[in-house]
Amino acid sequence: MRWIHRDSLITCDHDGRVENRPSQDWVTVTAVPVLVDDDPEGRKIVACPNYGPTIKPCTKTLTVRVGYSDWVRVDGHRVVLSHLEGFTNGTPPGAVHHTVRDARQAFLGADR
């Protein structure tokens, strides 16, 4: 699993793009700040194409289910890894996920 940073591509199941916003900037991978818990939560999702009269597009990430390192921490916060998975606020509720599409770095990894 790769460490996830600000420029990693995280998307909803419909290919809407999550706007990453790191809460720290002193630990980086290729000069880009890594994400830590709970950076992927409550983030804006743009360009989700899933919409219609009774369908709500994904506009925000919700709680992360898996994807934080068990061992690696930055200032007490767990590092986000490429097996990240959580829900979005899109329809149907509790069924649409956000996941890492591309870590956009191949230098730093961790087992968990």
C-alpha positions as CSV (number, residue, x, y, z in Angstrom):
1,M,0.0,0.0,0.0
2,R,1.2,3.5,-0.8
3,W,1.1,6.6,1.3
4,I,-1.5,9.1,0.1
5,H,-0.7,12.7,-0.4
6,R,-2.4,15.9,-1.5
7,D,-2.1,15.2,-5.2
8,S,-3.3,11.5,-5.0
9,L,-6.5,10.9,-7.0
10,I,-9.4,9.9,-4.7
11,T,-12.8,9.5,-6.4
12,C,-16.4,8.5,-5.7
13,D,-17.8,5.3,-7.3
14,H,-19.1,7.5,-10.2
15,D,-15.7,9.2,-10.8
16,G,-16.3,12.5,-9.1
17,R,-13.0,13.9,-7.8
18,V,-12.3,14.5,-4.1
19,E,-10.6,17.7,-3.3
20,N,-7.8,16.7,-0.9
21,R,-6.7,19.1,1.8
22,P,-3.9,18.0,4.1
23,S,-4.0,19.2,7.7
24,Q,-0.2,19.0,8.0
25,D,2.7,20.1,5.7
26,W,5.9,19.0,7.4
27,V,5.9,15.4,6.2
28,T,5.9,15.0,2.4
29,V,6.4,12.6,-0.4
30,T,8.1,14.1,-3.4
31,A,7.6,17.5,-1.8
32,V,3.8,17.0,-1.5
33,P,2.2,16.9,2.0
34,V,0.9,13.4,3.1
35,L,-2.7,13.0,4.3
36,V,-3.4,11.9,7.9
37,D,-6.5,11.0,9.8
38,D,-9.1,12.5,9.3
39,D,-8.0,14.5,6.2
40,P,-10.2,12.4,3.7
41,E,-13.4,13.0,5.8
42,G,-15.8,15.9,5.1
43,R,-14.1,16.8,1.8
44,K,-15.8,18.3,-1.2
45,I,-16.4,16.0,-4.3
46,V,-16.6,17.7,-7.6
47,A,-17.9,16.6,-11.0
48,C,-19.9,13.6,-9.8
49,P,-22.0,12.7,-12.9
50,N,-24.6,10.7,-10.8
51,Y,-27.7,13.0,-10.8
52,G,-31.3,13.1,-11.8
53,P,-34.8,13.8,-10.4
54,T,-34.5,11.4,-7.5
55,I,-30.8,11.0,-7.4
56,K,-28.4,13.0,-5.3
57,P,-24.8,13.3,-6.7
58,C,-21.8,12.8,-4.4
59,T,-20.8,16.2,-3.0
60,K,-19.0,15.3,0.2
61,T,-17.0,12.4,1.7
62,L,-18.2,10.9,4.9
63,T,-16.5,8.6,7.5
64,V,-13.5,6.5,6.4
65,R,-14.1,2.8,7.0
66,V,-10.6,1.6,6.2
67,G,-7.4,3.2,5.0
68,Y,-5.5,4.5,8.0
69,S,-2.1,3.0,9.0
70,D,-2.1,0.9,12.1
71,W,1.6,1.8,12.8
72,V,2.7,4.9,11.0
73,R,1.8,8.3,12.5
74,V,2.6,11.9,11.9
75,D,2.3,14.0,15.1
76,G,0.0,11.4,16.5
77,H,-2.3,11.1,13.5
78,R,-2.4,7.9,11.4
79,V,-1.1,8.2,7.8
80,V,-3.6,7.5,5.0
81,L,-2.8,4.5,2.8
82,S,-4.0,3.5,-0.7
83,H,-6.5,0.9,0.6
84,L,-8.7,3.9,1.7
85,E,-12.4,3.4,1.6
86,G,-15.3,5.4,3.0
87,F,-18.8,6.5,2.1
88,T,-20.1,9.6,0.3
89,N,-23.3,11.5,0.7
90,G,-24.6,10.4,-2.7
91,T,-27.6,8.2,-3.4
92,P,-28.3,5.5,-2.5
93,P,-27.3,6.4,1.1
94,G,-24.7,4.0,2.6
95,A,-23.9,2.4,-0.7
96,V,-21.6,4.9,-2.6
97,H,-17.9,4.9,-1.7
98,H,-14.8,7.0,-2.1
99,T,-11.6,5.2,-2.8
100,V,-8.1,5.9,-4.1
101,R,-7.9,5.7,-7.9
102,D,-4.2,6.6,-8.2
103,A,-1.7,7.2,-5.4
104,R,0.4,9.3,-7.8
105,Q,3.6,8.3,-6.1
106,A,5.5,5.0,-6.1
107,F,8.2,5.8,-3.6
108,L,6.8,5.3,-0.2
109,G,4.7,2.4,1.0
110,A,3.6,0.6,4.2
111,D,2.1,-2.8,5.0
112,R,-0.5,-1.2,7.3
